[in-house]
């Protein structure tokens, strides 16, 4: 893999410290730009002279009118624009495709393999890069770690649109709330959207369980301090970024029994899967009394993730195709 100069345009730590940091570890020179002011973007590109510009996901800065100038800036400085579509497949039509049509990237990585054809249909080459694991951000859990929390959950509510997440919450978190089994919760929305939660799930989460926003770099500490972590999922055929991070950190995770989790991991071996509210209560009761078993499953989870789902492994597989696309684009400049 030939080292490149990469201009990583994003302000979110979960992308900067996952894909961005992983690319740096592979020998690429990374310039992180968190400002979305178009004049500052051009100044940064002019100064750094990158080979590749990376944008990711979908957020409010991507909708400002000035972003329409991004294709012109890339052409002006001969920069190859790579977009990582992290909202596929759920928001493919609503977010990813409209953004791609606006900014006209040269290449797309998508977290859902079925979406590659959609990008190729509008003459943008695409390949599959799922969320992965960055070991540098998530060291292994040690048997000596003090497990301060019985059950933890980290994640935004994401209740603005009905997805499988509603079902997953009903399977995992809501039965614990109804049974008054304390679950410590971090993330945006749990305090702000209590009325929405009450309307959809008919529960009120105790105020003392809610801890608010948690910086991305602090999530590993919570995984290490928790006896078990809930793995709420957004779709039946995808897994969340946190799934790889919880398991990769050696955390003991109880998650919804989805086809994709069953394909990637082994129930009872490196993960524990629940098919419904009653089973969640049973699993929590059983494993809270089994610290050695939790430790064994967590250790196997980390081993499985390190062997199969790290960024360096996945990037090395797909990088040759990206290099071909970059070379093809250079010829056309």
Helices and strands as residue ranges (DSSP letters): E 5-9, H 13-15, I 16-20, H 21-25, E 29-33, H 38-48, E 52-56, G 60-63, G 65-69, H 70-77, E 80-85, I 92-96, H 97-103, E 107-110, G 113-115, H 116-120, E 125-128, E 149-154, H 164-171, H 173-178, E 184-186, H 194-201, G 207-209, G 216-218, H 219-224, E 226-231, H 241-248, E 253-256, H 259-264, E 272-274, H 277-288, H 291-308, H 311-332
